[in-house]
Amino acid sequence: MRRPTRRDALRAGAAGLLALAGCQGDSATTATTTDPTATTGTSATTTGATTTTDPERQRETAVRFVSLLADGAYEDAHGMLSASVREQLSAAGLRSAWEQTTAADGAFVGVAGVTRTTSQGYDVLVVRAQFEAGVVAVQVTFDAADIVGLYFVPVAGEYTPPEYADESAFAEREVALDSPACSLGATVTVPNGGADAGVVLVHGSGPHDRDETIGPNKPFRDLAWGLASRGVAVLRYEKRTYACDAAATDLDFEALVVADALTALSRLRAETDVSRTAVVGHSLGAYAAPRIAARDGDADAFLLAAPSRPLYELVPAQVAYLAELDGTVTDAEREQLTAARETADRLAAGDYAGGGFSWSADFWRAVADYDPVETASGLDADVYALQGGRDYQVSATADFPAWRDALPENRARLYDALNHLFMPGEGPPNPGEYVAEGHVAASVVTDLAGWLGGKDGTRARRNGRV
């Protein structure tokens, strides 16, 4: 039986609050919804049909409301609710609902989009709040200019395996990794008949589970099953900030990313007979992969969407992209962007007091002199960089060129049609893609297996390793 995780407890708390909020009086009704995934959450509404008001003003109000919640300004956000809703839901209740719904998703990134419809005479705006490890749909119902309904729900869905995964070709077993905070659940996926090569998957920022679940998507399960179907063993594990009572704001770079990856590499070798090991990092995990490989001394490194710039430069760029995505930048979005730029400038100047962007002061001190490209170039190991052309979080134009210039030509590959999760899409990249079912592209899995010397690969043995 799967061990309950920290995220399970947080989600359970939010669901329990829904039952409480929904039973506070006869005037409370079921929240109107335009999102078919909104099956659980926190709600409060009033009754009665209404007329519409200025759509732009409603949008500005909805975005500001979410921004205040993300900033922790709960009293101010509570004051934006109509009197009838304030009677049903206190400021403390609003805070509890928001924190329990979002606490397991990491830092708030920005508003990923706003959709609008009407239901039973009300104007309904759904604000998609993007976090490091998920998306929360904040459904705001208006009676003219007043917020009369509220509903929070994590955007999720059912996982279906990709076509390239042959579940008859491998077996999985559960193991546990030791860490200072708690035991980390992990899964070892081994091809039938064993494997010569094995990899450890290292997560991006945010409190991720072993599958790096975002909505209905599980990119690390895609990679594990796809690679194991092609002859490569894989170990994937729960991140410390997901499994344990540990917050990113309390951890340094070593504790947040590096140490548990090194433990996972050692466990992979103990659990399998692989002769070649590698770390496959995604986003922040890719940024850390050269240091992990250097510390390990015997692992190659595969970097999926690896930042090459200082990390503090990425956050304002992401906030700006999301704010401008729909062609309208609200005052609340401008305020968030200004705050992000001020934090980045402070960190760039070496002022780490209080940390920044949900990372601790010790984290920023640890990466102040860390250059992932320089570290990768100095490794006595193979390093590969993979980048999606439609990635707005790690840039194909601002980050990938440094890797392309530093690595041999056949070890840096750009996939024009893929996003940050290495899933295909069309048009301007947007976070809505993360909550639509998809899979890591087969071409990425095939390339990784080929480089690693899996069943479909052509890599020759060298120095006793594949």
N, C-alpha and C positions, 0 to 999 in steps of 0.2 A: 504493500500500500504506500502511496506517495506521502511523504512527510509534509504536513501543512507548512506553508511558507509565510514569511512576513507579509507578502502581498495578499495572500489569502485572508489573513486576519484583517488587514485594512479594508479589503473589499467587503468582508462580512460586516464590519462596523458600519459602512456606508449603507448597506442593504437593510440593516436593522433600523437605521435612522429613517429610512423611507417608510417603514411600517408605522413608526411613531408619528411622523409628520402627516401621514395620510389619514390619521384617526383623531385629529385634534378638534374636530367639530363638524357639524352638518354642512357648514358653508364650504368646506374643502371638497373639491372634486378631483377626479383623475386629470393629471396634466395633459393638455393637448400635445400631440407630438407629430412631427413630420418625418422623424428618423426611425426606420423600421428596426434599428438595433436598440432603440431606447426601451428596453424591457425591464431594467432596474435603475434605480437612481434615487434622487431626493426631490420631492415635489411639493409645491404649494400653489393653489390657484384660488381665484374667486369666480363667481358665476355671472352670466349675463352677456348678451351680444353687444358689440361695440362697432364703432366706425373707425376707419383708418385715419392716420395723421401723416405728417411729413416723414417719408421713408428714410431720408438721409438723417434726420434727427433721431429716429428710432435706432438706426444702425450705429450712430455715434454713441447713443446711450448704452446700447448692448455691449459694444466693444469696451467702453469705459468701465462698465460694471465688471466685466471679466478681468480687465487690467487691474482694477482695484483689488479684486480677490487675489490675483496673482501676486500683487505687492504686499498682501497681508493687511490691507486697509479695510478690515471687515466692518467697522462701524460706519465708514463712509459708504461702503457698498450697501449695507443694510438700510441706510438712509435713502437710497435710491428706490427702494421697494415701495409699493403702495401701502397705505395704512392698513388695509385689510390683510395683506401678506405679512406685514411686520407683526400683526397680532398672532399669526400662526407660527411664524418662524423668527426667533430672537436672533440678535447679532451673534450670540454664542452658538446657537444652533446652526446658523449660516456658516460660521467658521468651522464647526465640527464637520458639517456636510462636505464643504470644499476640501478640507484637509484629509478627510478619510477617503474621499473619492480620488484625490490626486497625489497623495503622499508617496505612493509606490511608483510614480511615473517620473521622478526626478525633477530637474529644474524646468520652469516655464520658459519656452522659447519665444512664443508669440502667437498671435491669432492667425490661424491657417486659412480662414475663410469664413464668410457669413452667407447663409442662405435664408431666403424669405418666402413665406407663404401665408395663407390665412386658414383658419380652422374655427368653425362655429362662430364666425363673426369676429374673431380675434386676429390680430397681426402676430405672427410667430416668427421670430428670428432665431436661427440656430448658429451659435458661434462655436467654431471648432478651435479649441485651445490646444496648441501643439506643445507637448512636453518632450523631454529627451527620450523617454521610453514609452510613449503612447499619446493618444489623442482623447480628449474629453469633449463631448458635445454638450454645450451649455445652451439649453433651450429657454429662451426668454420670451414670454408672452405679454403682449401690450394691449392695454385698453387706452386707445389714443396715445398720449405721451407717458402713461403710467405703466410700470412693470407690475402685472397682476398675476403672473405665473412664472414658475422657475423649476427647472428640471436638469439635474446633472446625470450624465451617464457615460462611463468609459465606452469607447467604440471598440467593439470586439467582433468575433465571428468564428465560424467553424473552420478548422484546418483540413485540407485535403492534400494528400501527397502529390508531388510533381510526377509527371509521366516518366521522367528519367530515373525514378527511384524504384529499384526492384527489391521489394521487401523479402523475397525469398532468397536473396543473395547474401544476407548478413544476419547477424544476431546482435542483440543489445543486452547489456546488463548494467544494473545500478551499482554505483560505488559512492563513497563519501570521501571528500578531501578535507584534511585538517587545515584549519586556519585559526588565527588567534581569537577571532570574534565568535565563531561557531563552526559546526561541521557544514560543509558545502555539498549539497547533493550533486551528483554527476552521472553521466551516462557514457559508457564505452560502447562504441559501435564497431564490430569486427567482421570483416568479410568471411564468409564460409571458407575454411581452408587456410585462414590466416592472411597476413599482409606483410610486405617488406617495408612499407612506409606508413607512418602515422602522424596525425596532426592534432594539435590542441587549438580550439577555437576561442578567441578572446574578444569580449564584447566591446561595444562602443560606450559612450557616456550614458549615464542613467542606470537605474537599478534593474538590470535585465535578468531574466531567467535563463536557463541553459539553452533555450531555443531562440533567444533574443526576440521574443514575441512582441509584435507590434500589430494591434488589431487582429485580423484573422491570419496574419502572416508570421511565419516562423523560419526566418532565413537560415538560422543555424541548424535547424532540423533538415531543411532542404539540403544544405551542404553536407551534413553528416550522412544522410541516406544516399545522396547522390554520389559522394566519394566512396562510401562503403560498397555501393553497387559496382564501382569501378576498381575495387581492389585496395582501397586505402582505409586504414583504421582511423577512427576519430574519437576524441574525448571532448565532451562539452560539459560545462558546469555552471551552477548558479553563481552569479556575482555576489560578492560579500554584502553589498548594499541591498541586495534583494533577499538573501537568505537570512541575514543576521540583523540584529538590532544595531546597525552601524550606518551612519549618515556620511555622505561624501564630504560634507563640510567639516568632518572630524578626522578625515584620513589624508595622509600624504600620498604622493604618486606611487610609492612602493606598495603601500597597503591597499590602495584603491585598485591598482591594475597589475603591477609586476609580480608581487610575491605569490599570489594564488596561481598565476600562469606558470610560474616555475614549479610549484607543487604539482600542478596538473601534468606538466611534461614528465616529471619523475614518475608519477603514477601511471601515465600512459606506457612508459617503458616497462614498468613492473607488471602491468596487466597484459602486455602483448609481447610478441617476439620481433617487433619491427627493428630493422637495421638503420633506418633513416627517420628522423623526427623533424617536425617543423612547427612553428607557431603561425597560425593564420589569424591575423588581427583585423578587426573591422573598425573604422573610424578612430576613436580614441585608442582602441586596441591595436590598430594598425600604426598609429603614432608611437605607441609604446613598444611595438614588436622588435625594432632594432635593439632597444635596451634589454628586452627579455632575452633575445638571442645572444647578446653579448654576455649577459649574466649567466646564461645556461652553458654556453661554450660548445655545444654540439648540435644546436638546432638551426635549421634554415628559417627564413622569414618570408611570409607572403603577406603583403600589405593591401588590404581592400579599402579603398577610399582613405588614404593616409594624408593627414594634413602635413604640409611642409613648412607652413608659416607658423609664427607664434600663435598659440591657441586663442589668446585674447583678441586676435584680429578676426577670428571666425564668427564670434557671436554677434557683433554689430552688423556684419555683412548678412547673416541669416535674418536678423530682426528687420533690417532694411528691405531685404527681398520679400519677406512675408507681408510687410506693411504695404509695399507697392504692388503686390501681386494682382489685386483686384482693381488697380487704377485709382484707388481712393485712399489717401493717408489721413486717418482721423487725428484729432488732437491727442487722444490717448496713445495712439501708435507713435506719434512724434515724441511724446514724453518718454515712452519706453525706449525709443531709439537714442534719444539724448542721454538717458541714464546709462544705456549700454556703452555708448561711446565714451562717456566720462569714466566708467569703470575700466574700460580698455586703456584709456590714456593713463590712468593711475597705475595700472599694472605694468604698462610699458615703461613707466618712469621708475619702476622698482619698488613701488609702495604696495606691499602685500598685506598690510594690516587689515584684518577682517576678511581676508581672502577676496573672492570675487567669482561671479558666475557659478555659484553653488560649489566651488572648490575652495579648499582651505588655504590659509597663508602658507602652510608647510608644503602643500601641493605646488603652489606657484614658485616657491623658493627652489623646490626640487627640479622644476623644468626650466628655470631661468637660464641655465647654461646648457640645456640639453638641445642638441640639434639632431633630429632624427635622420636627416639625410647624411650628415657627416658621420654619425654613428654607423649607419648602414654601410657606407662606403668603406669603413675601416674593418668590417667583419670578415673573418675567414670562413665565410658561409655564403650560400646562395641567397640572394634577396630578389624578390619579384614584387612589382607594383601593379595593381589593377585599379582602374578608375572608370566610373560611369560618366558618360558625356552629359547626362541630364541631372547631375547631382548639384543641388543648390546649397548643400551643407559643406561639402568639401569640393573645392572648385577644380574643374578640368582645365581652367585657364590660369588660376592663381596658385594652385597647389601641385597639380600633376607635372607641369613642366620641369620642376626641380628634380623629381624622381626620374623622369624620362632622360634628363641630361646626365644624371649620376649613374644610371644603371646601363648595362649592355642593352642593345636594341631589342633583343628577343626576350627581355625580362621586364619590360614596361609595356602594358597593353591598355589601350583606351577602347571602351565599348560605347559607341556613340549614343545608342538608344536606351541605355540603362540609367536608372536613378541611384540614389544613395544606398538602397537595399539591393542593388544589382538586379533589379526587376525592370522589365521593359515598359515603356509608356510613350505617349505622344504629346506634342504641344508643350507649353511652358510647364516645367516641373513644379509640382505642388504637393503639400502634405496629404491631400486627399487620396493620393495614390497609395499611401501607407495603410489606409483602412479599406482599400479595395483588395479583394483576394488576388494574390499573385505568387510567383515563385522566382527564386534566383534563376537567372537564365541558364539554360543547359550549356551554352558556350562557355560560361565561367566555370562550371563544374568540370566540363571536359578539359579545359585548359589546365585547371589545377591538377586534375588526375594525370594529365600528360606530363606536366612538369615534375610531378612527384613520382612518376614511374609506375602508376597504377595499371590496371588491366588494359586501358586504352592508350597507355603511354609508350614512349619509345626511348626513355632515358636509359643510358647504359650504366652498369655498375662502375663505381670508381672508389678506390681506397676502402674497399670493404662495405661501402654503403651504396644504396640505390640512388 
